[in-house]
């Protein structure tokens, strides 16, 4: 009898041991999750995340370089145009037409040209690309942005046009610079109106109540429904 039971017991122990080994392998696979090539999937996921982050960083750096190059070209061109316009004004009014150049002319020129100078300084400080050695530190603010930047470009362009006209036709055209505050007030008004409308604060007249009668005195649909239901409506 013992000769029969001993081999059976040994086989059962071997089978149990083999099952435990297979179970441990399955648990290990569930934790590490290897693919068919023997590479851990968690490592592959980490490598994929690293590649994605590197790709995003490269795109960001490329966009910053492109913006910096475009800003530098725009700023250089802007300074050259400003120098040409103001140089033309001083040449014509202070040298060629010197008899018409007075302290009032100089005062008006400084007063009305100052906003353009401030805008140029603002653009130069915030949009000029900055480098640390040969590496780009920042590409600067986008000069093609909408909103406030677009408004400042409008003021700058109008100042150039008006300064050129004054240089050719005289001081009376300085009054055309009043377009700037008028345009600013109109822009602020329209912007405020859009914000109010977006917040639901518009001053539009409310619609007529659903239960009121029409202009011919006929009962409204709500009144007709109430009459069909046997309800009573109080008419004014």
Residue frames relative to the residue before (quaternion, step in Angstrom):
aa qw qx qy qz dx dy dz
X 1.0000 0.0000 0.0000 0.0000 0.00 0.00 0.00
X 0.6575 0.5074 -0.3104 0.4626 3.56 0.95 -0.87
X 0.6236 0.5466 -0.3453 0.4395 3.53 1.07 -0.73
X 0.6665 0.4842 -0.3002 0.4809 3.60 1.10 -0.57
X 0.7093 0.4784 -0.2734 0.4396 3.63 0.87 -0.91
X 0.6265 0.5745 -0.3586 0.3859 3.61 0.90 -0.81
X 0.6785 0.4613 -0.3260 0.4696 3.67 0.80 -0.81
X 0.6258 0.5419 -0.3416 0.4451 3.58 1.05 -0.76
X 0.6591 0.5042 -0.3067 0.4661 3.57 0.94 -0.89
X 0.6425 0.5226 -0.3258 0.4560 3.59 0.96 -0.81
X 0.6538 0.5061 -0.3150 0.4659 3.56 1.00 -0.85
X 0.6424 0.5197 -0.3259 0.4594 3.59 0.99 -0.80
X 0.6492 0.5051 -0.3199 0.4702 3.61 0.98 -0.82
X 0.6528 0.5125 -0.3173 0.4589 3.58 0.96 -0.86
X 0.6549 0.5068 -0.3108 0.4666 3.56 0.99 -0.86
X 0.6471 0.5156 -0.3201 0.4614 3.60 0.98 -0.82
X 0.6509 0.5118 -0.3106 0.4668 3.54 1.00 -0.86
X 0.6528 0.5130 -0.3106 0.4627 3.58 1.00 -0.83
X 0.6420 0.5217 -0.3201 0.4618 3.58 1.03 -0.78
X 0.6496 0.5129 -0.3206 0.4606 3.58 0.99 -0.81
X 0.6332 0.5245 -0.3277 0.4654 3.57 1.06 -0.78
X 0.6561 0.5036 -0.3077 0.4704 3.60 0.95 -0.85
X 0.6350 0.5342 -0.3253 0.4534 3.58 1.03 -0.80
X 0.6517 0.5078 -0.3113 0.4695 3.57 0.98 -0.86
X 0.6395 0.5240 -0.3299 0.4557 3.58 1.00 -0.76
X 0.6466 0.5166 -0.3209 0.4606 3.58 0.98 -0.86
X 0.6530 0.5037 -0.3180 0.4677 3.59 0.95 -0.87
X 0.6470 0.5172 -0.3223 0.4583 3.56 0.99 -0.79
X 0.6489 0.5052 -0.3142 0.4744 3.57 1.04 -0.76
X 0.6381 0.5258 -0.3321 0.4540 3.58 1.01 -0.72
X 0.6721 0.4920 -0.2994 0.4655 3.56 1.07 -0.72
X 0.7931 0.3193 -0.1582 0.4940 3.56 0.76 -1.06
X 0.1387 -0.8405 0.5120 0.1107 3.62 1.18 -0.58
X 0.0193 0.8080 -0.5843 0.0733 3.54 0.25 1.28
X 0.3766 -0.6847 0.5630 0.2689 3.55 -1.19 0.51
X 0.7651 -0.4040 0.2498 0.4347 3.58 -1.32 -0.03
X 0.6838 0.4872 -0.2933 0.4572 3.60 1.12 -0.53
X 0.5669 -0.6210 0.3778 0.3877 3.58 1.25 0.05
X 0.5413 0.6009 -0.4075 0.4241 3.60 1.28 0.27
X 0.4916 -0.6711 0.4734 0.2896 3.57 -0.90 0.91
X 0.4593 -0.7031 0.4687 0.2740 3.58 -0.83 0.99
X 0.5986 0.5540 -0.3707 0.4442 3.60 1.07 -0.58
X 0.6339 0.5086 -0.3280 0.4815 3.58 1.08 -0.70
X 0.6377 0.5224 -0.3258 0.4629 3.56 1.02 -0.80
X 0.6447 0.5152 -0.3230 0.4633 3.59 1.01 -0.80
X 0.6450 0.5146 -0.3182 0.4667 3.57 1.01 -0.79
X 0.6441 0.5066 -0.3201 0.4755 3.57 1.01 -0.78
X 0.6425 0.5213 -0.3261 0.4573 3.60 0.99 -0.81
X 0.6471 0.5089 -0.3185 0.4699 3.59 0.98 -0.84
X 0.6429 0.5207 -0.3240 0.4589 3.58 0.98 -0.79
X 0.6508 0.5115 -0.3126 0.4660 3.57 0.99 -0.85
X 0.6500 0.5140 -0.3187 0.4602 3.59 0.97 -0.85
X 0.6672 0.4945 -0.3052 0.4659 3.59 0.92 -0.88
X 0.6408 0.5172 -0.3225 0.4667 3.56 1.02 -0.78
X 0.6417 0.5254 -0.3165 0.4605 3.56 1.02 -0.81
X 0.6496 0.5057 -0.3130 0.4737 3.58 0.99 -0.85
X 0.6499 0.5164 -0.3159 0.4595 3.58 0.97 -0.84
X 0.6461 0.5123 -0.3219 0.4652 3.59 0.98 -0.82
X 0.6582 0.4991 -0.3142 0.4680 3.59 0.94 -0.85
X 0.6424 0.5204 -0.3219 0.4614 3.58 1.00 -0.82
X 0.6679 0.4913 -0.3014 0.4709 3.58 0.92 -0.85
X 0.6404 0.5225 -0.3219 0.4619 3.56 1.02 -0.78
X 0.6543 0.5019 -0.3050 0.4763 3.58 0.99 -0.86
X 0.6452 0.5174 -0.3193 0.4626 3.60 1.01 -0.81
X 0.6483 0.5086 -0.3196 0.4679 3.60 0.98 -0.79
X 0.6589 0.5032 -0.3090 0.4660 3.57 0.96 -0.86
X 0.6549 0.4993 -0.3077 0.4765 3.59 0.99 -0.83
X 0.6493 0.5164 -0.3182 0.4588 3.58 1.00 -0.81
X 0.6476 0.5079 -0.3192 0.4698 3.59 0.97 -0.81
X 0.6739 0.4917 -0.2936 0.4669 3.58 0.93 -0.92
X 0.6492 0.5129 -0.3190 0.4622 3.60 0.98 -0.80
X 0.6465 0.5229 -0.3250 0.4505 3.58 0.94 -0.86
X 0.6578 0.4982 -0.3106 0.4718 3.60 0.95 -0.84
X 0.6628 0.5064 -0.3063 0.4587 3.59 0.93 -0.88
X 0.6680 0.4992 -0.3061 0.4593 3.60 0.91 -0.87
X 0.6498 0.5091 -0.3220 0.4635 3.59 0.92 -0.84
X 0.6600 0.4964 -0.3021 0.4762 3.58 0.95 -0.85
X 0.6412 0.5301 -0.3215 0.4522 3.59 1.00 -0.83
X 0.6706 0.4917 -0.3054 0.4641 3.60 0.89 -0.86
X 0.6430 0.5182 -0.3278 0.4589 3.60 1.02 -0.73
X 0.6547 0.4971 -0.3137 0.4752 3.60 0.96 -0.84
X 0.6506 0.5134 -0.3162 0.4618 3.58 0.94 -0.86
X 0.6484 0.5103 -0.3159 0.4683 3.58 0.97 -0.84
X 0.6564 0.5096 -0.3140 0.4592 3.60 0.97 -0.80
X 0.6732 0.5008 -0.3022 0.4524 3.60 0.89 -0.91
X 0.7067 0.4435 -0.2690 0.4812 3.57 0.82 -0.95
X 0.6169 0.5301 -0.3463 0.4675 3.59 1.08 -0.64
X 0.6339 0.5211 -0.3278 0.4682 3.59 1.03 -0.77
X 0.6395 0.5288 -0.3287 0.4510 3.57 0.97 -0.84
X 0.7003 0.4611 -0.2787 0.4683 3.59 0.81 -0.98
X 0.6335 0.5361 -0.3373 0.4444 3.58 1.03 -0.72
X 0.7264 0.4356 -0.2518 0.4681 3.57 0.83 -0.98
X 0.7746 0.3882 -0.2119 0.4521 3.59 0.77 -0.98
X 0.7489 0.3969 -0.2290 0.4787 3.61 0.96 -0.77
X 0.7645 0.3294 -0.1914 0.5200 3.61 1.15 -0.47
X 0.7610 0.3671 -0.2247 0.4854 3.61 0.54 -1.12
X 0.7812 0.1935 -0.1043 0.5843 3.61 0.83 -0.98
X 0.0364 0.8661 -0.4969 0.0415 3.52 0.88 0.99
X 0.6128 0.5839 -0.3515 0.4001 3.57 1.08 -0.69
X 0.7080 0.4329 -0.2577 0.4950 3.60 1.15 -0.56
X 0.5760 0.5834 -0.3781 0.4299 3.60 1.27 -0.02
X 0.0363 0.8097 -0.5786 0.0913 3.57 -0.49 1.23
X 0.7014 -0.4265 0.3427 0.4569 3.53 -1.34 -0.06
X 0.6141 0.5463 -0.3421 0.4554 3.56 1.10 -0.69
X 0.6304 0.5261 -0.3287 0.4668 3.57 1.04 -0.78
X 0.6670 0.4968 -0.2983 0.4683 3.57 0.93 -0.91
X 0.6446 0.5231 -0.3200 0.4566 3.58 0.99 -0.83
X 0.6657 0.4914 -0.3005 0.4743 3.58 0.94 -0.90
X 0.6355 0.5352 -0.3314 0.4471 3.57 0.98 -0.82
X 0.6752 0.4818 -0.2960 0.4736 3.59 0.87 -0.93
X 0.6641 0.5264 -0.3095 0.4313 3.58 0.94 -0.91
X 0.7768 0.3781 -0.1977 0.4632 3.56 0.75 -1.06
X 0.6711 0.4785 -0.3104 0.4736 3.61 1.17 -0.38
X 0.5096 0.6824 -0.4065 0.3309 3.58 1.23 -0.35
X 0.6358 0.5263 -0.3661 0.4299 3.67 0.86 -0.75
X 0.6436 0.5133 -0.3277 0.4637 3.60 1.00 -0.78
X 0.6443 0.5173 -0.3223 0.4619 3.59 1.01 -0.78
X 0.6425 0.5147 -0.3196 0.4692 3.57 1.01 -0.81
X 0.6461 0.5156 -0.3198 0.4631 3.59 0.98 -0.82
X 0.6456 0.5145 -0.3233 0.4626 3.58 0.95 -0.82
X 0.6483 0.5092 -0.3162 0.4695 3.57 0.97 -0.84
X 0.6416 0.5258 -0.3179 0.4593 3.58 1.00 -0.84
X 0.6594 0.4976 -0.3055 0.4737 3.57 0.94 -0.89
X 0.6566 0.5247 -0.3137 0.4418 3.56 0.92 -0.90
X 0.7091 0.4702 -0.2729 0.4490 3.56 0.88 -0.88
X 0.7761 0.3802 -0.1887 0.4664 3.60 0.95 -0.83
X 0.7802 0.3606 -0.1753 0.4802 3.59 1.12 -0.54
X 0.5193 0.6196 -0.4359 0.3954 3.61 1.19 -0.15
X 0.4321 -0.7022 0.4893 0.2843 3.66 -0.73 0.96
X 0.2257 -0.7737 0.5835 0.0998 3.54 -1.09 0.82
X 0.1578 -0.7940 0.5853 0.0447 3.54 -1.01 0.92
X 0.1886 -0.7128 0.6606 0.1417 3.51 -1.30 0.57
X 0.7777 -0.0577 -0.0201 0.6256 3.53 -0.05 1.32
X 0.7516 -0.2993 0.2559 0.5291 3.55 -0.62 -1.16
X 0.5838 0.5859 -0.3601 0.4315 3.56 1.31 -0.02
X 0.4416 -0.6879 0.5148 0.2584 3.56 -1.00 0.90
X 0.2718 -0.7673 0.5624 0.1451 3.56 -0.76 1.07
X 0.7732 -0.1425 0.1183 0.6066 3.58 0.92 -0.92
X 0.4218 -0.7181 0.5027 0.2317 3.53 -1.08 0.79
X 0.5121 -0.6542 0.4146 0.3712 3.60 1.25 -0.12
X 0.6371 -0.5173 0.4094 0.3986 3.53 -1.33 0.21
X 0.5372 -0.6454 0.4451 0.3110 3.54 -1.08 0.81
X 0.3294 -0.7661 0.5239 0.1732 3.57 -0.72 1.09
X 0.6534 0.4854 -0.3152 0.4880 3.58 1.28 -0.12
X 0.3841 0.7422 -0.4723 0.2803 3.57 1.25 0.23
X 0.4801 -0.6546 0.5069 0.2898 3.54 -1.22 0.58
X 0.6671 0.5244 -0.3628 0.3851 3.54 -1.32 0.07
X 0.8571 -0.0429 0.0545 0.5105 3.56 -0.91 -1.00
X 0.6366 0.5296 -0.3363 0.4486 3.61 0.96 -0.80
X 0.6502 0.5111 -0.3128 0.4672 3.58 0.95 -0.85
X 0.6401 0.5209 -0.3203 0.4652 3.59 1.01 -0.80
X 0.6647 0.5026 -0.3101 0.4576 3.60 0.92 -0.83
X 0.6107 0.5263 -0.3527 0.4750 3.58 1.07 -0.62
X 0.6274 0.5345 -0.3366 0.4554 3.61 1.00 -0.78
X 0.6579 0.4965 -0.3088 0.4747 3.59 0.93 -0.87
X 0.6526 0.5209 -0.3148 0.4512 3.58 0.96 -0.84
X 0.6633 0.4996 -0.3090 0.4637 3.58 0.90 -0.90
X 0.6761 0.4912 -0.3061 0.4559 3.59 0.88 -0.90
X 0.6212 0.5343 -0.3446 0.4581 3.60 1.03 -0.70
X 0.6394 0.5145 -0.3293 0.4670 3.59 0.96 -0.77
X 0.6658 0.5032 -0.3049 0.4588 3.58 0.86 -0.96
X 0.6957 0.4812 -0.2835 0.4517 3.56 0.85 -0.96
X 0.6330 0.5239 -0.3347 0.4613 3.60 1.01 -0.75
X 0.6492 0.5064 -0.3167 0.4709 3.60 0.99 -0.73
X 0.6592 0.4981 -0.3143 0.4675 3.58 0.97 -0.79
X 0.6398 0.5099 -0.3278 0.4725 3.59 1.00 -0.76
X 0.6306 0.5378 -0.3372 0.4466 3.60 0.99 -0.76
X 0.7354 0.4177 -0.2285 0.4821 3.59 1.03 -0.73
X 0.8281 0.2863 -0.0929 0.4730 3.58 0.91 -0.95
X 0.6706 -0.5340 0.3068 0.4135 3.62 1.16 -0.11
X 0.7179 -0.5058 0.3062 0.3675 3.50 -1.39 0.35
X 0.5498 0.6440 -0.4109 0.3380 3.60 1.09 -0.49
X 0.6433 0.5472 -0.3251 0.4255 3.55 1.09 -0.58
X 0.4478 0.6623 -0.4790 0.3624 3.59 1.23 0.04
X 0.5638 0.6100 -0.3896 0.3979 3.57 1.16 -0.50
X 0.5605 0.6092 -0.3888 0.4044 3.58 1.18 -0.43
X 0.5628 0.6029 -0.3895 0.4099 3.59 1.22 -0.33
X 0.5052 0.6316 -0.4336 0.3973 3.59 1.24 -0.14
X 0.4799 0.6542 -0.4398 0.3850 3.55 1.27 -0.21
X 0.6176 0.5857 -0.3483 0.3927 3.60 1.02 -0.77
X 0.7184 0.4041 -0.2913 0.4856 3.68 0.68 -0.89
X 0.6147 0.5352 -0.3591 0.4547 3.60 1.07 -0.63
X 0.6559 0.5008 -0.2995 0.4789 3.55 0.97 -0.88
X 0.6372 0.5280 -0.3249 0.4578 3.58 1.02 -0.78
X 0.6625 0.4973 -0.3066 0.4688 3.57 0.95 -0.87
X 0.6521 0.5069 -0.3199 0.4642 3.59 0.95 -0.82
X 0.6549 0.5131 -0.3101 0.4600 3.58 0.97 -0.86
X 0.6536 0.5044 -0.3120 0.4701 3.58 0.99 -0.83
X 0.6465 0.5271 -0.3177 0.4508 3.58 1.01 -0.83
X 0.6861 0.4739 -0.2885 0.4707 3.59 0.86 -0.94
X 0.6385 0.5187 -0.3305 0.4627 3.59 1.03 -0.75
X 0.6589 0.5014 -0.3039 0.4712 3.57 0.95 -0.88
X 0.6401 0.5258 -0.3218 0.4585 3.58 1.04 -0.80
X 0.6469 0.5112 -0.3185 0.4677 3.58 1.01 -0.80
X 0.6469 0.5138 -0.3184 0.4649 3.58 1.01 -0.81
X 0.6481 0.5140 -0.3177 0.4635 3.58 0.95 -0.85
X 0.6655 0.4967 -0.3059 0.4657 3.56 0.94 -0.87
X 0.6492 0.5191 -0.3181 0.4560 3.56 1.05 -0.75
X 0.7054 0.4381 -0.2561 0.4949 3.58 1.13 -0.65
X 0.5077 -0.6736 0.4099 0.3472 3.57 1.27 0.03
X 0.5072 0.6575 -0.4106 0.3765 3.57 1.20 0.57
X 0.3128 0.7831 -0.4910 0.2187 3.58 1.22 0.34
X 0.4407 -0.7191 0.4838 0.2336 3.55 -1.18 0.59
X 0.2842 0.7761 -0.5211 0.2128 3.59 1.15 0.48
X 0.5415 -0.6263 0.4537 0.3298 3.54 -1.07 0.74
X 0.4904 -0.6702 0.4583 0.3167 3.61 -0.88 0.81
X 0.5584 -0.6037 0.4531 0.3442 3.54 -1.16 0.62
X 0.6138 -0.5558 0.4118 0.3804 3.53 -1.22 0.52
X 0.5570 -0.6234 0.4291 0.3420 3.53 -1.03 0.75
X 0.5918 -0.6173 0.3969 0.3337 3.49 -1.09 0.81
X 0.7263 0.4590 -0.2501 0.4464 3.59 1.03 -0.73
X 0.5296 0.6358 -0.4195 0.3732 3.62 1.20 -0.05
X 0.5218 -0.6340 0.4741 0.3177 3.54 -1.21 0.53
X 0.5326 -0.6249 0.4557 0.3438 3.57 -1.20 0.43
X 0.7474 -0.4277 0.2692 0.4314 3.56 -1.34 0.07
X 0.6807 0.4814 -0.2956 0.4664 3.63 1.12 -0.50
X 0.5613 -0.6246 0.3818 0.3860 3.58 1.25 0.04
X 0.4709 0.6742 -0.4519 0.3458 3.61 1.25 0.03
X 0.5383 -0.6276 0.4415 0.3485 3.62 -1.01 0.66
X 0.4923 -0.6633 0.4819 0.2923 3.52 -1.10 0.70
X 0.6977 -0.4557 0.3388 0.4367 3.55 -1.31 0.15
X 0.6341 0.5324 -0.3382 0.4474 3.57 1.02 -0.74
X 0.6476 0.5138 -0.3182 0.4641 3.57 1.01 -0.82
X 0.6420 0.5248 -0.3246 0.4551 3.57 1.00 -0.82
X 0.6457 0.5143 -0.3236 0.4624 3.59 1.00 -0.81
X 0.6546 0.5127 -0.3182 0.4554 3.57 0.97 -0.82
X 0.6408 0.5194 -0.3306 0.4585 3.60 1.04 -0.76
X 0.6464 0.5184 -0.3268 0.4546 3.57 1.03 -0.79
X 0.6937 0.4673 -0.2702 0.4768 3.56 1.07 -0.71
X 0.5472 -0.6312 0.3942 0.3831 3.55 1.26 -0.10
X 0.4648 0.6766 -0.4544 0.3460 3.55 1.23 0.20
X 0.3693 -0.7108 0.5541 0.2265 3.53 -1.27 0.31
X 0.1651 -0.7736 0.6069 0.0772 3.52 -0.94 0.94
X 0.3155 -0.7290 0.5795 0.1820 3.54 -1.03 0.75
X 0.1594 -0.8010 0.5739 0.0601 3.59 -0.49 1.18
X 0.3286 -0.7427 0.5528 0.1866 3.54 -0.99 0.87
